[in-house]
Structure formats: structure tokens, C-alpha cells
């Protein structure tokens, strides 16, 4: 019974991680298009490196921009990235716990 609950928690964490990363991907694309159309200077500074974009979202640097439309698109991307990363860490911890508890 305990292993089944643990496996269900692992599946839930993996699903939440996938959902968070998908949310980030969708709103990252919408934010990139918004920056292309409304603030090419910031878009040029970020470049095409996805890690630079992820750091920009995680640190909330989009809040410095005077554009409310950008903030409206970037906040869900930031939340999705945090949720996806956190759920992935939880899933890895749960997999480690299952490896310790599961009988051989």
C-alpha cells in the first residue's frame, strides 16, 4: 500500500513538472513575440539563449520593464518555470525514496 501511494505521488509530481514546463514554454513564446513587437532592445539584449531567458524569468527582471502587457505574459511563465522546476526536484527526491524503501 505504501509503495503504491509513493508511486502515485511520483506520477503526480512528474505530471506537475510537465505542466509547469509546458506553461513556461507557451508563455515564454508569447513573451518573446511581445518583446519582438514592443521592446526590441530588451529582446536583443536577451538574445536566443534559452538559459538567459529562463534566468530572466526566474529572477523576475521583466518587472523592471514599463510594459504592463509584458508583465501579464511573463508572470505565468515565471510561475510555470518555478512550478516545473520544483515538481521535478520533488519527483527526483520521491524516486530516491522509493529506491531506498522498495524491497529488492
C-alpha positions as CSV (number, residue, x, y, z in Angstrom):
1,X,0.0,0.0,0.0
2,X,2.8,2.4,0.9
3,X,4.7,1.9,-2.3
4,X,1.5,2.4,-4.4
5,X,1.0,5.8,-2.7
6,X,4.6,6.7,-3.3
7,X,4.4,5.8,-6.9
8,X,1.2,7.8,-7.3
9,X,3.0,10.8,-5.7
10,X,5.8,10.3,-8.2
11,X,3.4,10.3,-11.1
12,X,1.7,13.4,-9.8
13,X,5.0,15.3,-9.4
14,X,6.1,14.3,-12.9
15,X,2.7,15.5,-14.3
16,X,3.0,18.7,-12.4
17,X,6.6,19.2,-13.7
18,X,5.4,18.6,-17.3
19,X,2.5,21.0,-16.8
20,X,4.8,23.7,-15.4
21,X,7.4,23.3,-18.2
22,X,4.6,23.4,-20.8
23,X,3.2,26.6,-19.2
24,X,6.6,28.2,-19.3
25,X,7.1,27.2,-22.9
26,X,3.8,28.7,-24.0
27,X,4.2,31.9,-22.1
28,X,7.9,32.2,-23.0
29,X,6.9,32.1,-26.7
30,X,4.2,34.7,-26.2
31,X,6.6,36.9,-24.2
32,X,9.2,36.6,-26.9
33,X,6.7,37.7,-29.6
34,X,5.6,40.6,-27.4
35,X,9.1,41.7,-26.9
36,X,9.8,41.4,-30.6
37,X,6.9,43.7,-31.4
38,X,7.1,46.2,-28.5
39,X,10.6,46.2,-27.0
40,X,13.2,45.0,-29.5
41,X,16.0,46.5,-27.3
42,X,15.3,44.0,-24.4
43,X,14.8,41.2,-26.9
44,X,18.2,41.9,-28.5
45,X,19.8,42.0,-25.0
46,X,18.4,38.6,-24.1
47,X,19.4,37.0,-27.4
48,X,18.3,33.5,-28.4
49,X,19.9,31.6,-25.5
50,X,17.1,29.8,-23.6
51,X,19.1,29.8,-20.4
52,X,19.3,33.6,-20.5
53,X,15.6,33.7,-20.9
54,X,15.0,31.2,-18.0
55,X,17.2,33.2,-15.7
56,X,15.4,36.4,-16.7
57,X,12.1,34.9,-15.9
58,X,13.2,33.2,-12.6
59,X,14.8,36.4,-11.3
60,X,11.7,38.5,-12.3
61,X,13.7,41.0,-14.2
62,X,10.7,41.5,-16.5
63,X,9.1,43.5,-13.7
64,X,11.6,46.4,-14.5
65,X,10.0,46.9,-17.9
66,X,7.4,49.6,-18.1
67,X,5.1,47.4,-20.3
68,X,2.1,46.0,-18.4
69,X,1.4,43.6,-21.3
70,X,4.8,42.1,-20.9
71,X,4.3,41.6,-17.2
72,X,0.9,40.0,-17.9
73,X,2.6,37.4,-20.1
74,X,5.8,36.9,-18.1
75,X,4.2,36.3,-14.7
76,X,2.6,33.0,-15.8
77,X,5.9,32.0,-17.4
78,X,7.7,32.6,-14.2
79,X,5.2,30.7,-12.2
80,X,5.3,27.8,-14.7
81,X,9.1,27.7,-14.6
82,X,9.2,27.6,-10.8
83,X,6.4,25.0,-10.5
84,X,8.1,22.8,-13.2
85,X,11.5,23.0,-11.6
86,X,10.1,22.4,-8.1
87,X,8.0,19.5,-9.1
88,X,10.9,17.9,-11.0
89,X,13.0,18.2,-7.8
90,X,10.2,16.6,-5.8
91,X,9.8,13.8,-8.3
92,X,13.6,13.1,-8.1
93,X,13.5,13.0,-4.3
94,X,10.5,10.7,-4.3
95,X,12.2,8.3,-6.8
96,X,15.2,8.3,-4.5
97,X,13.0,7.5,-1.5
98,X,11.3,4.7,-3.5
99,X,14.7,3.2,-4.3
100,X,15.5,3.1,-0.6
101,X,12.2,1.7,0.6
102,X,11.3,-0.7,-2.2
103,X,12.1,-4.3,-1.4
104,X,14.6,-5.9,-3.7
